[in-house]
């Protein structure tokens, strides 16, 4: 089954982006207590008979639960130094997408990533001798162990679990679906694949080997899956994504493909930047399996005095997927905004600094803080 969005583009925002627009001076109203709670910890797991600890982050709704569980598998940066520089906090916007829907959401860095213990186990091999099948299965073992440990955390409904993967994490999640842990109802694959080279857009080492690995996962798959890709993915082209999808479903794999129109400058960032475009297919998939969907939420009031351009910039500020964001004004024509995955004060400082580049004093006139850190 294939699904196509009618949206043509989506705005995205990153930390410390700024805009200069006119806005009336005002003071931000005190907001309610954040509905979500975030914590960072070491998650004890057993992988290949070894007991280790993985760097982890959890974002959950406030309250006792029980809540359904979403476990998110991250992607891969090339080279050991870059893998070790990856962190759970870098997955905040993606984890928030599911926490906002009512999931306890857990991200754990796999072996060889971030500060997690254990040896890296997902080597793809060389371009001439790829190891896509073995590498994906190794990543799936980390993911299975993470699901088991996360399901044991307080307030989790162990009978309602979703596994979500981004890029390499997406194909790992498809491998997990061949031997799913108890309670996993489905898998969401965002732009999954292996062997792409960011320096050479569209080039994938031995794509036939990648397609064959995906075919093997489809033949043994035991869970329904949702595949979300964008037409302008610079790692895995839309044509390759469709080939992988067909190879997965042809031997009996259960999958729905949502091929979205171009997302930003690189559709491979669809999970992080394309939330407005994939909301409909994701929520349809969640409803099919009795899982919560995104409820409407009131947006902060727009500051008075904004012209058409200022209103558009304020909407871009609101669309940032990050949990902390601030909009500042000088009161006489200059503004700046910023968003942060880490802290409210970081967003405020950056918004003020962006506004004050015009040489005037500024105040924060709107801000959002979605999570409380513990």
Buried (B, 14 or more C-beta within 10 A) or exposed (E): EEBEBEBEEBBBBBBBBBBBBBBEBBEBEEEEEBBBBBEBBBBBBEBEEEEBBBBBBBBBBEEEBBBBBBBBBBBBBEEEEEBBEBBBBBBBBBBBBBBBBBBBBBBBBBBBBBEBBBEBBBEBBEEEEBBBBBBBBBBBBBBBBBBBBBBEBEEBBBBBBBBBBBBBBBBBBBBBBBEBBEBBBBBBBBBBBBBBBEEEBEBBBBBEBBBEBBBBBBBBBEBBBBBBBBBBBBBBBBEBBBBBBBBBBEEEBBBBBBBBBBBBEBBBBBBBBBBBBBBBBBBBBBEEBEBBBBEEEEEBEBBEBBEEEBBEBBEBBBBBBBBBBBBBBBBEBBBBBBBBBBEBEBBBBBBBBBBBEBEEEBBBBBBBBBBBBE
